[in-house]
Amino acid sequence: MGTPFTMLIVVCPIIFFTFATFFGRLPQICTPTSFLFRSKGINIVELLNRLDRRFTKGRIAQSAPRLTRYLVYKEYPIVLIFFVSVLIGGSILFVPAIWPLIPWYHKIVISLLLPLPHIFIHLCNKSGPDAPHIITISSYTKNVSRYPYDYKLFHPNIYCKTCQFPKPARSKHCSLCRACVARADHHCIWVNNCLGRGNYKYFLALLLSTAALLAYVVLLAYLTLKPQVKDHYLQYPAWHAEPSMLLFNSQLNSGRDGWANRTLMQIDGWLDTIATALLIGGFARCSVGLLALLTAPLPAGLFAYHTCLIWAGMTTNESAKWNAWREEIVGGLAYVAPIAGNGENSQSSQHQWDEKSAWPKRSRQFLVLTSDGLPPRNLQPEIKAVVGEHVDWRRCRSLKEVDNIYNLGVWQNLTDVLL
């Protein structure tokens, strides 16, 4: 009974931190996950730093950045190899163990689900100059005319010194891939590649197929272990806890202590069931099924997070930028002004590529950051060309006052992602 309980203690905090990291940064979701994100990012990290300084004299804090840079900021497929190895190893252990115990229709479903994550990993991992998410000189014109600049997150004439061209709207240069990425979402260490326009849809399919596979593994483990565990309870009743004698004792179950006793008896029953399943199913069925149960919320939660991003009309990269703007807005340092001609005068207010873009929305606002919290003064010529000479700057007090031109509605956002 100690092994499952230990696994729960180890895995549950990982799920908590992952959930807070995914959802706490999204500007549309303020509470309670933003509080969890701040607690995770500030309070808990400071507590860990104090413990590190006390017990190891700061050695962990010194080595952690080097390990992080090695795993995250180096183009090494270590995490990808680990991910694929876990998928293959779990399949080799689990499928032969449950195959004789499941009916034909479950065999068909599991046979269809098993290869899907590997297929989508391969599609996500495709890179090079011919990859659809990589911006090259030959594909620059097509990519730069796809989205207009919003003058909040993306501005024209921001030159990429590595790629030797101005960055298109919604793009980002990746130092690992050594290229500018169209509609850049993030660099994913699990597939060892950048995710952007063209392969982002395969990443969504990878998350969904992995979550579905893990959930189905849990289902098959439950269906094959349940009758065997039940038979074990009937054959060896003396081996198992008998909470019913305590559960129906009126003295033990009265008041607050009775509720505590019932809870403890329930937990004891669960742990006894898991221990019996481990005894019967062994590592191949029970341990793999339990690991799938504890890890399935991770790809499912990440898929839900990206669904929220699609709903909001933004990428992970843009979500981080909006989150940074939200902090500046709270600090009273952000000002907004209407674009000259209300965004319709292309000669004075819009960049030349915006005229060629088929995107149905154009920006009507210019968002600027000040250092002293006062209205902007001594504007740069590039800003004057967009907002005009005489402009009424207004302090921005909420992200709700700022329009996101890349949000066209759920279905159009989804169409833009899938095409």
Disulfide bonds with the S-S distance in Angstrom:
none
